[in-house]
Amino acid sequence: MSKRIVVLPADIASKIAAGEVVERPASIVKELMENSIDAGAKSISIELERGGCESIKIIDDGSGIDTQDVALVFERHATSKISKFEDIYQVSSFGFRGEAMPSIASVARVELLTRLKGSKEGTKAIVEAGNVKEITPAGCPEGTQIFISNIFAHIPARKKFLKKEATEQSLCMDTITRLALAHPEIRFRAQVNSKEIFAAPKTDAFNQRIAAVMGMDFSASCIPVSGEKEDIKLTGFISHPEFTRSNSKNIYFYVNKRFIRDNSLIHAVLSAYRQIIPPRRYPAGVFFIELPTQDVDVNVHPAKLEVRFKNSRDVYDLVSQAIARQLAQAASTKEGSFVYRLTPRKDESSVNPARIHQSYADKPASLFRGQMFAREIFKDASIIAEAKMTIEAQNAGKQDGKQITFSGLNYLGQFAGTYLVFSGEDGMLLIDQHAAHERIILERLKETGQQKISSQQLLMPEIVSLPPQEIALFAGYLELLTQIGLEAEVFGKDALAIKAMPAILTGAQAKEIIMDIADKLKDQNQSSSLQGKKEEIYASLACHAAIKANQILSFDEVAKLCRDLENTPFNTTCPHGRPISIKFSLSEVERMFKRK
């Protein structure tokens, strides 16, 4: 291979540049919809075939394109948004670089029909792999229609890395709903394989657009939030602390109506919710930040998903303080407080604390000694020997490191209703009861292999409202859900009907479980294989089914938990990677008391 520097041919350079803008079908949908909004459209329709992998069609009633400018649409860096460099610091439109259409045309076939408002005749253009094939007069409605096909046909490597159809469709719908959320003054409609799956009529009532995009469950539990600091204005909605998700991807930020990703602002939201929602749970919210265009740089990311604020600290403080203030006001209007309190499950494993204390009193003192406690867990010597052999096999074949064992330990009781306390000759052991039970349940679910997990039919189907992009995901994974014991079907455009739940989830809330599964399915950072998705869902189910923190356990329940844990592989960490046990050696304790 030559080491000399050469200028790349134009077609190769354009395909490489397109990679920065056009990653997948959702990228095309985003760029075309933003162009429609910039053109002043009041109605935008999106049609997808095979989730956008086969073709994409965008129809708008915007201003249209002048016949003389149609050829320039496909020229790189041709734009009507800026004329001098300084303009990029005051730009208020979505697209201004003049790269979107040339990038799309370089990786697909583009058919454009457009008619300028007031013109008697429109224009048709066909471009394929970056080459203009045709520009001719044509009859068409006012506005613009763009049909994209043969996506990545000339770049098979890019096409190979697309996800399954349901995932790509969900990503397209995510793009559509993000833009619909910020523009209630525009009517949006989306079809997939000629079937309408999303409709958001034009409205002056933002709560109606919230319900159409975020789902009725969020709409019913949201709190308006607002604030202002100098030239920065904040409006939006936040979720009640009772409404949570398993990750932060349901927190939407817009700057001057442009959707952005900003970890600092997400941290500002989470800081306001600290201490009022459970650990590892996240709120949902929609936030609109308005500030002078010269105070924000939107030119720091090729897809314009990141921005740079002139006064980032002021924006952070405004978000955090406005949310904290609104949560406090909302809490004062309700009985009690939002402060999170863990409660026992309302099923047979929940026990009255008074009865538990009595059950301890009924046990002979010898049962609390290590040897007798081990015998209470393992009823006879043969079971103890069998368990020991199982653990040794697991250590040798499945897991590096030590397994948790309770031999020689005295059970002392629970601390903070969450941690089981044991003492031994060489120190003290704390067990996180929720983490331990999570690991036990997860390994039992994995043992079922390809077998269907037993389910329990619901007396009446439970209807769970979800955003359109999540409905699209579930439609592609219904067979997987059936394998894990969850029977569901799509119910209309924005809901699932849950007919059966996994039998292990007695007393669990279907709505929260479904939302968590949706978060797992759409998480593109995790494994995209079917088995990978299944294991992520298993971990979520285990979390919901496990003994909760602050749940008082009887002696027999502790004994069963310990017996099961000793016989479980990988029993040193929970499914999320957190430790199940922490050990304090006697010398460590003595150092704390300055005895050494």
C-alpha positions in Angstrom: 0.0 0.0 0.0 1.3 3.5 -1.0 2.3 5.8 1.8 2.0 8.9 -0.3 -0.7 11.5 0.5 -3.5 11.7 -2.1 -6.7 13.6 -2.5 -9.6 11.3 -2.2 -12.1 11.0 -5.1 -15.2 13.1 -4.6 -17.5 10.1 -4.3 -15.4 8.5 -1.6 -15.1 11.8 0.3 -18.8 12.4 0.2 -19.6 8.9 1.5 -17.2 9.3 4.4 -18.6 12.7 5.2 -22.1 11.3 5.1 -21.2 8.9 7.9 -21.1 11.9 10.3 -24.6 12.9 9.5 -26.4 9.7 8.2 -25.7 6.8 10.7 -29.0 5.0 10.2 -32.6 5.5 8.9 -33.4 7.6 12.0 -30.7 10.1 11.0 -32.4 10.5 7.6 -35.8 11.0 9.3 -34.3 13.6 11.6 -32.7 15.7 8.9 -35.7 15.7 6.6 -38.2 16.5 9.3 -36.0 19.4 10.5 -35.9 20.7 6.9 -39.7 20.6 6.8 -40.0 22.5 10.1 -37.5 25.1 8.8 -39.7 25.4 5.7 -42.6 26.5 7.9 -44.7 23.3 7.5 -47.9 23.0 9.5 -48.4 19.3 8.6 -45.7 16.6 8.3 -46.3 13.0 7.4 -43.8 10.2 7.7 -44.1 6.9 5.9 -41.7 4.0 6.7 -41.3 0.6 5.1 -39.6 -2.1 7.1 -38.9 0.3 10.0 -37.2 2.8 7.6 -34.6 0.2 6.4 -36.3 -0.2 3.0 -37.7 3.3 2.4 -38.6 6.6 4.0 -41.1 9.2 2.7 -41.6 12.7 4.2 -44.4 14.9 3.0 -44.9 18.5 4.2 -46.9 21.6 3.3 -44.1 24.0 3.8 -42.8 26.8 1.6 -41.4 24.5 -1.1 -38.2 25.0 -3.1 -37.8 27.3 -6.1 -37.2 25.5 -9.4 -33.9 27.3 -9.9 -32.6 26.1 -6.5 -33.5 22.4 -6.7 -30.1 21.5 -8.2 -28.4 23.3 -5.4 -30.2 21.2 -2.8 -27.8 18.4 -3.6 -24.6 20.5 -3.6 -22.4 20.3 -0.5 -22.4 23.4 1.8 -25.3 25.0 -0.2 -27.6 26.7 2.3 -30.1 29.5 2.7 -29.6 29.8 6.4 -26.2 31.6 6.7 -24.2 33.9 4.4 -21.2 34.8 6.6 -19.3 33.0 9.4 -20.7 35.1 12.2 -24.2 33.9 11.3 -23.6 30.5 12.9 -23.6 32.0 16.3 -27.0 33.5 15.8 -28.7 30.7 13.8 -32.2 29.8 14.9 -33.0 27.2 12.3 -32.3 23.4 12.6 -30.2 22.9 9.4 -27.7 25.5 8.3 -24.6 23.6 7.1 -26.0 22.5 3.8 -24.8 18.9 4.4 -27.9 16.9 5.0 -29.3 16.4 1.5 -26.0 15.8 -0.2 -25.1 13.3 2.5 -28.4 11.4 2.2 -28.2 11.4 -1.6 -24.6 9.9 -1.5 -25.8 6.8 0.3 -29.3 6.3 -1.1 -31.7 7.0 -4.0 -33.6 10.3 -3.5 -36.7 11.3 -5.4 -37.8 14.9 -4.6 -41.1 16.6 -5.6 -41.5 20.2 -4.6 -43.7 23.2 -5.5 -43.1 26.7 -4.3 -46.1 28.4 -2.6 -48.0 30.3 -5.3 -46.3 28.6 -8.2 -48.3 26.9 -10.9 -45.8 24.1 -11.5 -43.5 22.0 -9.4 -40.2 20.3 -9.9 -39.1 16.7 -9.8 -35.5 15.6 -9.1 -34.0 12.1 -8.9 -30.5 11.6 -7.4 -28.8 8.3 -6.9 -25.5 7.6 -5.2 -24.7 11.4 -5.3 -25.4 11.7 -9.1 -28.2 13.9 -10.3 -30.2 11.7 -12.8 -33.1 14.0 -13.6 -34.6 17.5 -12.9 -37.8 18.1 -14.7 -41.1 20.0 -14.3 -43.9 18.1 -12.5 -47.3 18.6 -11.1 -47.5 18.3 -7.3 -49.1 19.9 -4.2 -47.5 23.0 -2.6 -44.8 21.9 -0.3 -42.2 19.1 -0.6 -42.2 15.4 -0.8 -39.0 13.4 -0.5 -38.8 9.6 -1.1 -35.7 7.8 0.1 -35.0 4.3 -1.1 -32.0 1.9 -1.7 -30.6 3.1 1.7 -26.9 2.1 2.1 -27.2 0.0 -1.1 -23.8 1.2 -2.2 -22.3 0.9 1.3 -23.0 -2.7 2.3 -20.7 -2.4 5.3 -23.0 0.3 6.8 -26.2 -1.7 6.0 -24.8 -4.7 7.7 -24.6 -2.9 11.0 -28.2 -1.9 11.1 -30.2 -3.4 13.9 -33.3 -5.6 13.5 -36.4 -3.9 11.9 -38.2 -3.3 15.2 -35.2 -1.5 16.7 -34.7 0.7 13.7 -38.4 1.5 13.6 -38.3 2.4 17.3 -35.3 4.7 16.7 -37.2 6.4 13.9 -40.2 6.8 16.1 -38.0 8.3 18.8 -36.8 10.9 16.4 -40.4 11.7 15.2 -41.8 12.0 18.7 -38.9 14.2 19.9 -39.6 16.7 17.2 -43.4 16.4 17.7 -43.0 17.1 21.4 -41.3 20.5 20.7 -43.8 21.6 18.0 -47.4 21.3 19.1 -48.3 23.9 16.5 -47.5 21.3 13.8 -49.6 18.2 12.9 -47.6 15.0 12.8 -48.6 11.6 11.4 -46.5 8.5 11.0 -47.2 5.2 9.1 -45.3 2.0 9.1 -45.9 -0.5 6.3 -49.0 1.5 5.4 -50.5 1.3 8.9 -50.8 4.5 11.0 -49.0 4.1 14.3 -48.7 7.7 15.5 -50.9 10.8 15.1 -50.5 14.2 16.9 -53.0 16.8 15.9 -52.1 20.5 15.9 -52.9 21.9 19.4 -52.6 24.9 21.6 -52.8 22.8 24.7 -49.3 21.4 25.4 -50.6 18.7 27.8 -52.4 17.1 24.8 -49.1 16.8 22.9 -47.5 15.4 26.1 -50.1 12.7 26.3 -49.8 11.9 22.6 -46.0 11.6 22.7 -45.1 10.5 26.3 -48.1 8.4 27.0 -51.1 8.8 29.2 -49.4 7.4 32.3 -46.8 10.2 32.3 -49.3 12.8 31.4 -51.4 11.8 34.4 -48.5 12.0 36.8 -46.6 15.1 35.6 -46.0 18.4 37.4 -45.5 21.7 35.5 -42.1 23.4 36.2 -40.9 26.8 35.3 -38.1 29.3 36.2 -36.2 32.2 34.9 -32.7 33.6 35.5 -31.5 36.7 33.7 -32.0 35.9 30.0 -32.5 32.2 30.5 -36.1 30.8 30.7 -37.1 27.3 31.6 -40.5 25.6 31.1 -41.6 22.0 31.1 -43.0 19.0 33.0 -41.5 16.6 35.6 -42.9 13.3 36.8 -44.2 12.7 40.3 -41.7 10.7 42.4 -44.1 7.7 42.2 -43.5 7.6 38.4 -40.0 6.3 37.7 -38.0 4.5 35.0 -34.9 2.3 35.1 -32.7 4.8 33.2 -32.4 8.5 32.4 -33.4 8.2 28.8 -36.9 9.5 29.4 -35.5 13.0 30.4 -35.8 15.2 27.3 -34.0 18.6 27.0 -34.6 21.2 24.3 -32.6 24.4 23.8 -34.5 26.9 21.7 -36.6 23.9 20.6 -33.6 21.9 19.5 -33.4 18.5 21.2 -30.0 18.0 22.9 -28.1 15.5 25.1 -26.3 17.0 28.1 -25.1 14.9 31.0 -24.7 18.0 33.2 -28.3 18.9 32.8 -29.4 15.3 33.5 -27.3 15.5 36.7 -29.1 18.7 37.6 -32.5 16.9 37.4 -31.2 13.9 39.4 -29.8 16.1 42.1 -33.3 17.6 42.6 -34.8 14.2 43.0 -32.2 12.9 45.4 -33.6 11.3 48.5 -37.2 11.2 47.2 -37.1 8.3 44.7 -35.6 4.8 45.1 -32.0 4.0 44.4 -31.3 3.2 40.7 -34.6 4.7 39.6 -34.9 7.8 37.4 -37.6 10.4 36.9 -39.0 11.4 33.5 -39.3 15.0 32.3 -39.5 17.4 29.4 -37.6 20.6 29.6 -37.5 23.6 27.3 -34.7 26.1 27.7 -34.9 29.4 25.9 -31.9 31.8 25.8 -30.4 34.3 23.3 -28.9 32.4 20.3 -25.5 34.1 20.9 -25.3 32.5 24.3 -25.3 28.9 23.0 -23.1 27.3 20.4 -25.0 24.6 18.4 -22.1 23.9 16.1 -20.1 21.5 18.3 -21.5 18.2 17.1 -22.0 16.9 13.5 -25.6 15.9 14.2 -26.1 18.9 16.4 -27.1 16.8 19.4 -24.7 18.6 21.8 -24.4 22.3 22.5 -22.1 24.6 24.5 -23.5 27.2 26.8 -21.9 30.5 27.5 -23.0 30.4 31.1 -23.4 26.6 31.8 -23.5 27.1 35.6 -26.4 29.4 35.4 -28.4 26.9 33.3 -27.5 24.1 35.7 -28.6 26.0 38.7 -31.9 27.1 37.1 -32.8 23.5 36.2 -31.9 22.1 39.6 -33.5 24.8 41.7 -36.7 25.1 39.6 -37.3 21.3 39.9 -36.5 21.2 43.6 -38.8 24.1 44.3 -41.7 22.6 42.3 -41.3 19.2 44.0 -41.5 20.9 47.4 -44.6 22.8 46.4 -46.2 19.6 45.1 -45.4 17.7 48.2 -46.9 20.4 50.4 -50.3 19.9 48.6 -50.4 16.2 49.4 -50.7 14.4 52.6 -47.4 13.4 54.0 -44.2 13.8 52.0 -42.5 12.5 48.8 -39.6 11.2 50.9 -39.1 7.7 49.7 -40.1 4.9 52.1 -39.6 1.3 51.2 -42.5 -1.0 52.3 -42.8 -4.8 52.5 -44.6 -6.6 49.7 -48.2 -7.4 50.4 -47.9 -11.1 50.0 -47.2 -14.2 52.0 -43.5 -13.4 52.5 -44.3 -10.1 54.3 -44.4 -10.5 58.0 -45.6 -8.3 60.8 -42.6 -7.0 62.8 -44.2 -7.8 66.1 -44.6 -11.5 65.1 -41.0 -11.6 63.9 -39.7 -10.5 67.2 -41.9 -13.2 68.9 -40.6 -15.8 66.4 -37.0 -15.0 67.5 -38.0 -15.4 71.1 -39.5 -18.8 70.4 -36.3 -20.2 69.0 -33.8 -21.8 71.4 -30.6 -19.8 71.9 -28.6 -22.6 70.4 -30.1 -22.0 67.0 -28.3 -18.7 66.8 -24.9 -20.3 67.1 -23.1 -21.0 63.9 -23.1 -24.8 63.9 -26.8 -25.0 64.8 -27.7 -22.3 62.4 -26.0 -24.2 59.6 -27.9 -27.3 60.6 -31.2 -25.4 60.6 -30.4 -24.2 57.0 -29.3 -27.6 55.8 -31.6 -30.1 57.5 -29.2 -33.1 57.5 -25.6 -34.0 56.8 -26.3 -35.4 53.3 -27.8 -32.1 52.2 -24.8 -30.2 53.6 -22.4 -32.6 51.7 -24.4 -32.2 48.5 -24.4 -28.4 48.8 -20.7 -28.4 49.5 -20.0 -30.5 46.4 -22.2 -28.2 44.3 -20.4 -25.1 45.5 -17.0 -26.6 44.8 -18.1 -27.5 41.3 -19.4 -24.0 40.7 -16.1 -22.6 42.0 -14.1 -24.8 39.7 -16.2 -24.5 36.5 -18.2 -21.3 36.6 -16.7 -18.7 38.9 -13.3 -17.4 39.8 -13.0 -16.3 43.4 -14.8 -17.2 46.6 -18.4 -18.2 47.2 -20.4 -17.0 50.1 -20.7 -19.6 52.8 -22.4 -19.5 56.2 -20.5 -22.3 57.9 -19.3 -21.2 61.4 -21.4 -18.0 61.4 -23.9 -16.8 64.1 -26.9 -15.0 62.8 -27.5 -11.8 64.9 -30.4 -10.2 63.1 -31.3 -7.4 60.7 -29.8 -4.0 60.5 -31.9 -1.1 59.0 -34.4 -3.8 57.9 -32.1 -4.5 54.9 -28.9 -6.1 56.0 -28.5 -9.5 57.6 -25.8 -9.5 60.2 -23.6 -12.5 61.0 -20.7 -12.9 63.3 -17.9 -15.4 63.2 -14.5 -16.1 64.9 -12.7 -13.8 62.5 -15.1 -11.0 62.1 -18.6 -9.8 61.0 -20.5 -10.4 57.7 -23.2 -8.2 56.3 -25.6 -9.5 53.6 -27.7 -7.3 51.4 -31.0 -9.3 51.5 -32.4 -7.7 48.3 -29.1 -8.2 46.3 -28.8 -11.8 47.5 -32.4 -12.7 46.5 -31.9 -10.9 43.1 -29.0 -13.2 42.4 -30.9 -16.3 43.5 -33.9 -15.5 41.3 -31.7 -14.5 38.3 -29.8 -17.8 38.3 -33.1 -19.8 38.6 -34.5 -17.9 35.6 -31.4 -18.6 33.6 -31.6 -22.3 34.5 -34.8 -22.6 32.5 -32.8 -22.2 29.3 -35.1 -22.2 26.3 -38.1 -23.4 28.3 -41.0 -21.1 28.8 -41.2 -19.6 32.2 -44.5 -20.4 33.9 -47.0 -17.5 33.9 -50.1 -16.6 35.8 -53.2 -15.3 33.9 -54.6 -12.0 35.0 -58.4 -11.9 35.8 -58.6 -8.8 33.6 -56.0 -7.6 31.1 -54.0 -4.6 32.4 -53.7 -1.8 29.9 -50.3 0.0 30.0 -49.9 3.3 28.1 -46.5 3.7 26.4 -44.9 6.2 23.9 -45.1 5.1 20.2 -41.4 4.3 20.0 -41.7 1.8 22.8 -44.9 0.2 21.3 -42.8 -0.3 18.1 -40.2 -2.1 20.1 -42.6 -4.4 21.9 -44.2 -5.4 18.6 -40.9 -7.0 17.6 -40.3 -8.8 20.8 -43.7 -10.3 21.7 -42.4 -13.8 21.2 -39.5 -13.1 23.6 -42.0 -11.8 26.2 -44.0 -15.0 25.9 -40.9 -17.1 26.6 -40.3 -15.2 29.9 -44.0 -15.8 31.0 -45.3 -12.3 30.0 -48.2 -12.5 27.6 -49.0 -9.1 25.9 -50.4 -7.7 22.7 -50.4 -4.3 21.1 -53.6 -2.5 22.1 -54.3 0.4 19.7 -51.5 2.9 18.8 -50.2 3.7 22.3 -50.8 0.8 24.7 -50.1 -2.8 25.6 -52.7 -5.2 27.0 -51.0 -7.5 29.6 -52.8 -10.8 29.8 -50.4 -12.8 32.0 -47.4 -12.2 34.2 -44.5 -14.4 35.2 -45.6 -16.5 38.2 -42.5 -15.4 40.2 -43.8 -11.8 40.2 -46.6 -12.2 42.6 -47.9 -8.8 43.7 -45.6 -6.9 41.3 -46.9 -4.0 39.3 -47.3 -4.8 35.6 -47.0 -1.1 34.6 -43.5 -0.6 36.2 -42.3 -4.0 34.9 -43.3 -3.2 31.3 -41.7 0.2 31.4 -38.4 -1.3 32.7 -38.5 -3.9 30.0 -39.0 -1.2 27.4 -35.9 0.6 28.8 -33.9 -2.7 28.4 -35.1 -3.3 24.8 -34.3 0.2 23.5 -30.9 0.4 25.2 -28.5 0.4 22.3 -25.4 0.3 24.6 -26.1 -3.2 25.7 -26.0 -6.5 23.8 -28.2 -6.5 20.8 -28.5 -10.3 20.6 -31.8 -12.0 21.5 -30.1 -13.9 24.3 -28.5 -10.7 25.6 -31.8 -8.9 25.7 -33.4 -11.9 27.5 -30.7 -11.8 30.2 -31.2 -8.1 30.7 -34.9 -8.7 31.1 -34.2 -11.6 33.5 -32.2 -9.2 35.7 -35.1 -6.7 35.7 -37.6 -9.4 36.6 -35.3 -10.6 39.4 -35.1 -7.1 40.8 -38.9 -6.8 40.9 -39.5 -10.2 42.4 -36.7 -10.1 45.1 -37.2 -9.4 48.7 -37.2 -5.6 49.2 -35.1 -3.5 51.5 -36.7 -2.7 54.8 -38.7 -5.9 54.7 -38.5 -7.8 58.0 -37.7 -11.5 57.7 -38.4 -14.3 60.0 -35.7 -16.7 61.1 -37.1 -19.4 58.7 -37.0 -16.9 55.9 -33.4 -15.9 56.6 -32.5 -19.6 56.8 -34.1 -20.3 53.4 -32.4 -17.3 51.9 -29.0 -18.4 53.1 -29.6 -22.0 52.0 -30.5 -20.8 48.5 -27.7 -18.3 48.3 -25.0 -21.0 49.2 -26.4 -23.1 46.4 -26.3 -20.3 43.8 -23.5 -19.7 41.4 -21.9 -16.2 41.2 -23.3 -15.4 44.6 -20.8 -12.7 45.5 -22.5 -10.0 43.4 -26.0 -9.0 42.4 -27.1 -8.9 38.7 -26.1 -5.2 38.6 -22.6 -5.9 39.8 -23.0 -4.7 43.3 -21.5 -6.7 46.2 -23.9 -9.0 48.0 -21.8 -9.2 51.2 -19.3 -7.0 53.0 -17.0 -8.5 55.7 -15.4 -6.7 58.6 -12.5 -8.6 60.1 -12.0 -8.5 63.8 -8.7 -6.6 63.4 -10.5 -3.9 61.3 -13.2 -3.5 64.0 -10.5 -3.3 66.7 -8.6 -0.6 64.7 -11.9 1.4 64.5 -12.0 1.3 68.3 -8.3 2.1 68.4 -7.5 -1.1 70.2 -4.7 -1.7 67.7 
